[in-house]
């Protein structure tokens, strides 16, 4: 009897042990990293989400025509499962992006965005501002219906060679680097040799024999050599290839007419201030204030006063950059005048050509000195004067 009980107990224990090991089979397999049960749902991979994206640039200012620039995105954490991003532009008419390479297309502002592809919603942006090369930001009314923007500095030419006695041509053109820059006595307005730079030009009419000599690079003091009897510019200075103004001919630059200069100095602005005599970085001249100028940007003495002294408003280079140029102001330096190869009145008077002639032998200009300002002066065409170009505002 006892022997039968022992056999029954042993059989029961064997059954329990068999069932127990069978139910723990998956757990034991997991313990040793193995499983024969494809339906168990166990996984050894954990997704790591993106927490941040950093771009190498958060803002870019480019000129129209500049080469493409590369943006790179750094994704964190380092062990993120999916570190790829998608690039996009909110204004493809201004700038496009392809795998981080940004190409400038048109004027304006575009926001370039890099968005994580892992569904985390993490993104980073770079604001791209595209400007017209050589163009200042301020807008100035020159008629009841037209605004213009000025070039970054006075026009300069490098003499390429001579054509005939007193006639020369330019090998290249550029805008001065700063608004207060001029060549003056230390430049080469008094030496028209090949390779020399000049920035004082005679006013040339349409009967100059060759177009490339029609930009005022003439040292004759006879007004009859400057276009008599024609009354229009041979070709506007704005049509030339200006290396830092687009580097392309006919890029939209032009010379103001007499009527536009006159309107400019008499227009109504937000602040009521059109212009002021000043010294900027030690250079005498006239400040032009844009239409939306606010008097809070910088206090100006003797504003809109033709007979004011240049010393009325002494302005440092730092003040000019932060208080004036940043708000669109323009400075016309007193770059002097040239007759033949003789330069005079540097830093004491300024004379800027218009595109409008007066009779056969003279043309209109803006004239200013320490006691006067006349936007419709009309000297002889042979005078070598400054040229400051504009572009119609959009």
C-alpha positions in Angstrom: 0.0 0.0 0.0 2.8 2.4 1.0 4.6 1.5 -2.2 1.6 2.5 -4.4 1.3 5.9 -2.6 5.0 6.6 -3.2 4.6 5.8 -6.9 1.6 8.1 -7.2 3.4 11.0 -5.4 6.4 10.6 -7.6 4.3 10.7 -10.8 2.5 13.8 -9.5 5.7 15.6 -8.8 7.1 14.7 -12.2 4.0 16.2 -13.8 4.3 19.5 -11.8 8.0 19.8 -12.6 7.3 19.3 -16.3 4.6 21.8 -16.4 6.6 24.4 -14.4 9.7 24.2 -16.7 7.4 24.4 -19.8 5.8 27.7 -18.5 9.1 29.2 -17.6 10.7 28.3 -20.9 10.3 31.8 -22.4 11.6 33.5 -19.3 14.7 31.3 -19.2 15.3 31.9 -22.9 15.1 35.6 -22.3 17.5 35.3 -19.5 20.1 33.8 -21.8 19.2 36.1 -24.8 17.4 33.5 -26.9 13.9 33.0 -27.8 12.1 30.6 -30.2 8.8 32.3 -29.7 8.4 35.0 -32.5 5.1 36.1 -31.1 6.6 37.1 -27.7 6.9 40.8 -28.8 10.2 41.3 -27.0 12.6 44.0 -28.4 16.2 44.9 -27.7 16.0 48.4 -29.5 15.0 51.7 -27.8 14.3 54.8 -29.9 16.2 58.0 -28.9 14.4 61.2 -29.9 16.0 64.3 -31.2 16.1 67.1 -28.5 17.7 70.0 -30.4 19.1 71.1 -33.7 21.8 73.8 -34.0 22.7 75.5 -37.3 26.1 77.0 -38.0 24.4 80.3 -38.9 21.2 81.8 -37.4 21.2 84.9 -39.7 22.9 85.7 -43.1 23.0 88.9 -45.1 23.8 88.3 -48.7 23.9 90.4 -51.8 21.9 89.5 -54.9 24.3 87.6 -57.1 26.4 86.2 -54.3 27.5 82.5 -54.5 25.5 79.8 -52.6 26.4 79.3 -48.9 26.3 76.0 -47.0 24.3 75.6 -43.8 25.1 72.6 -41.5 22.8 71.2 -38.9 24.1 69.6 -35.7 21.6 67.2 -34.1 21.5 66.3 -30.4 21.8 64.0 -28.6 24.7 62.2 -30.3 22.9 58.9 -30.1 19.6 60.0 -31.5 18.0 57.2 -33.5 17.3 59.3 -36.6 19.6 62.3 -37.0 18.4 63.3 -40.5 16.7 66.6 -41.2 14.5 68.1 -43.9 15.3 71.6 -45.2 12.8 74.2 -46.4 12.4 77.9 -47.2 9.4 80.0 -46.4 10.2 82.3 -49.4 11.7 80.6 -52.4 11.5 83.8 -54.4 14.2 85.2 -52.1 16.3 82.1 -51.2 16.1 78.4 -51.9 17.7 75.5 -50.0 18.9 72.1 -51.2 20.4 69.8 -48.5 21.6 72.8 -46.6 23.0 74.7 -49.6 21.3 78.2 -49.7 21.0 80.0 -53.0 19.9 83.7 -53.2 17.3 84.3 -55.8 15.8 87.8 -55.2 15.6 90.7 -52.8 14.0 90.4 -49.4 14.0 88.0 -46.5 13.5 84.2 -46.2 13.6 81.9 -43.3 15.5 78.6 -43.8 14.3 75.8 -41.6 15.9 72.4 -40.7 13.3 70.0 -39.2 14.0 66.7 -37.6 12.7 63.7 -39.5 12.0 61.5 -36.4 8.6 63.1 -35.7 9.9 65.0 -32.6 8.9 68.3 -34.2 12.4 69.8 -33.3 13.6 72.4 -35.7 16.1 75.3 -36.2 16.0 78.4 -38.4 18.3 80.8 -40.2 17.0 84.2 -41.4 18.5 85.1 -44.8 18.3 88.7 -45.9 19.2 89.4 -49.6 20.2 93.0 -50.5 21.0 94.7 -53.7 24.8 94.9 -53.9 26.1 98.4 -53.0 22.7 99.7 -52.1 21.9 101.6 -48.9 18.7 100.8 -47.0 17.1 104.3 -46.7 14.4 105.4 -49.1 14.1 109.0 -50.3 11.3 110.6 -52.2 12.5 112.4 -55.3 9.0 113.2 -56.7 5.4 112.8 -55.5 5.4 109.2 -56.8 9.0 108.0 -56.8 11.5 106.9 -54.1 15.1 106.0 -54.6 17.9 104.4 -52.6 21.5 105.6 -52.8 24.8 103.7 -53.5 27.1 103.0 -50.7 29.6 105.7 -51.7 30.8 108.0 -54.4 31.7 106.5 -57.8 35.4 105.9 -58.6 37.1 104.9 -61.8 40.5 103.4 -62.6 42.0 105.0 -65.7 42.6 102.4 -68.4 44.4 104.6 -70.9 44.1 107.6 -73.2 42.3 108.2 -76.4 43.4 111.6 -77.6 44.7 114.7 -75.8 42.7 115.2 -72.7 40.4 112.1 -73.2 40.7 108.9 -71.2 38.7 105.8 -70.5 38.1 103.6 -67.4 39.3 100.1 -67.0 37.1 99.5 -64.0 34.5 101.2 -61.8 33.5 100.8 -58.2 31.7 102.6 -55.3 33.8 104.0 -52.4 33.9 101.6 -49.5 32.5 104.2 -47.0 30.1 107.0 -47.5 32.7 109.6 -46.3 35.5 108.3 -48.6 36.9 110.5 -51.4 40.2 110.6 -53.2 40.8 114.4 -52.9 44.4 115.7 -52.9 45.9 112.4 -51.9 44.1 110.6 -54.7 44.9 110.8 -58.4 42.3 113.2 -59.8 45.3 115.3 -60.7 47.1 112.5 -62.6 45.2 110.7 -65.3 47.8 108.1 -66.0 47.0 104.5 -66.7 46.1 102.6 -63.5 45.3 105.7 -61.4 42.0 106.1 -59.6 39.8 109.2 -60.0 36.4 110.3 -58.6 35.8 113.7 -60.1 34.2 113.7 -63.5 33.3 116.2 -66.2 29.8 116.3 -67.6 29.8 114.7 -71.1 27.2 115.0 -73.8 26.3 112.9 -76.8 28.8 113.9 -79.4 31.8 112.3 -77.9 33.2 110.2 -80.7 33.4 106.9 -78.8 30.9 105.7 -76.2 33.6 104.4 -73.8 35.0 108.0 -73.5 31.6 109.4 -72.6 31.8 109.3 -68.8 33.6 112.5 -67.9 37.2 111.2 -67.9 38.4 114.3 -69.7 40.9 116.9 -68.6 40.1 119.7 -71.1 38.9 123.0 -69.5 37.0 123.9 -72.7 33.2 123.3 -72.2 32.9 122.8 -75.9 34.8 119.5 -75.5 32.0 118.1 -73.3 29.2 117.5 -75.7 28.2 120.8 -77.4 25.6 121.2 -78.8 23.9 118.1 -77.2 22.1 118.3 -73.9 22.0 114.7 -72.6 24.6 112.5 -71.1 26.4 110.3 -73.6 25.7 107.5 -71.3 24.6 107.5 -67.7 27.3 106.5 -65.2 24.9 104.0 -63.9 25.1 101.9 -67.0 28.8 100.9 -66.5 30.0 97.7 -64.8 30.4 98.6 -61.2 32.4 95.8 -59.5 30.8 96.2 -56.1 27.5 97.3 -57.4 26.3 94.2 -59.2 29.3 93.7 -61.5 26.9 93.7 -64.5 26.2 96.5 -67.0 22.8 98.3 -66.8 22.2 97.0 -63.3 19.6 99.6 -62.4 21.8 102.4 -61.2 21.3 106.0 -62.5 22.0 109.6 -61.9 19.4 111.9 -60.4 17.9 114.6 -62.6 18.0 118.3 -61.5 14.3 118.2 -60.5 14.8 115.1 -58.4 17.8 116.7 -56.5 15.7 119.9 -55.9 12.7 117.8 -54.6 15.0 115.7 -52.4 16.2 118.8 -50.5 12.6 120.2 -50.0 10.5 117.0 -49.4 8.4 116.3 -46.3 9.7 113.6 -44.0 8.3 111.9 -40.9 10.6 113.9 -38.7 10.4 117.1 -40.7 14.2 117.0 -41.3 15.5 116.6 -44.9 19.2 117.3 -44.4 21.9 118.7 -42.2 25.5 120.0 -42.6 27.9 117.8 -40.6 31.4 116.4 -40.2 31.4 112.6 -40.3 34.6 110.8 -39.3 36.4 114.2 -39.8 35.0 114.7 -43.3 32.8 117.7 -44.1 29.6 117.2 -46.0 25.8 117.0 -46.0 23.6 114.3 -44.4 20.4 113.3 -46.2 17.7 111.8 -44.0 15.4 109.1 -45.3 11.6 109.7 -45.5 11.0 107.7 -42.3 13.8 109.2 -40.3 13.0 109.7 -36.6 14.5 112.6 -34.6 15.0 110.1 -31.7 17.8 108.4 -33.6 20.2 111.3 -33.2 19.7 114.9 -32.3 20.8 117.3 -35.2 21.5 121.0 -34.9 20.7 123.5 -37.7 18.8 121.0 -39.8 17.4 122.1 -43.1 19.6 125.2 -43.0 21.5 126.0 -46.2 24.0 128.4 -44.6 24.8 126.2 -41.6 28.4 125.4 -40.8 29.8 121.9 -41.3 30.8 121.9 -37.6 27.2 122.1 -36.5 27.0 118.3 -36.2 30.3 116.6 -35.4 29.7 112.8 -35.8 32.1 110.0 -35.1 32.5 106.9 -37.4 30.9 104.8 -34.7 28.0 107.2 -34.3 27.5 107.3 -38.0 27.3 103.5 -38.3 24.9 103.0 -35.4 22.8 106.1 -35.4 22.6 107.1 -39.0 23.6 104.4 -41.6 21.7 101.8 -39.7 18.6 103.9 -40.1 19.2 104.6 -43.8 20.9 108.0 -43.8 23.2 109.1 -46.6 26.3 111.3 -46.4 27.6 113.3 -49.3 31.2 114.3 -48.5 32.7 117.6 -49.6 35.1 115.9 -52.1 36.2 119.1 -53.9 36.3 120.0 -57.6 38.7 119.4 -60.4 39.6 121.7 -63.4 41.9 120.0 -65.8 44.2 118.2 -63.5 44.0 120.8 -60.7 42.0 119.7 -57.6 40.8 122.3 -55.1 38.3 122.9 -52.2 38.6 119.3 -50.8 36.8 119.0 -47.5 35.4 122.5 -48.0 32.8 122.1 -50.8 30.9 119.4 -52.6 29.6 119.3 -56.1 27.4 116.4 -57.4 26.3 116.1 -61.0 22.7 115.7 -62.1 21.8 114.1 -65.4 20.3 117.4 -66.7 22.1 120.0 -68.8 21.7 123.7 -69.0 22.2 125.1 -72.5 25.2 123.9 -74.5 28.0 124.5 -72.1 26.8 123.8 -68.5 24.8 121.2 -66.5 23.0 121.2 -63.2 24.5 120.0 -60.0 24.1 120.1 -56.2 26.6 122.6 -54.7 27.3 123.1 -51.0 30.0 124.6 -48.9 30.3 126.0 -45.3 27.8 128.8 -45.9 25.6 127.7 -48.8 23.6 124.8 -50.4 22.1 125.0 -53.9 20.6 121.9 -55.4 20.3 123.5 -58.9 23.7 125.1 -59.5 24.8 125.1 -63.1 28.6 125.3 -63.7 30.5 124.6 -66.9 30.6 121.0 -68.0 34.4 120.9 -67.8 34.3 120.9 -64.0 35.3 117.6 -62.4 32.5 116.8 -59.9 31.4 113.9 -57.7 28.9 111.3 -58.9 26.6 109.5 -56.5 24.3 107.0 -58.1 20.8 105.9 -57.0 18.4 103.0 -57.8 14.6 103.3 -58.0 13.2 101.8 -54.8 10.9 98.8 -55.1 
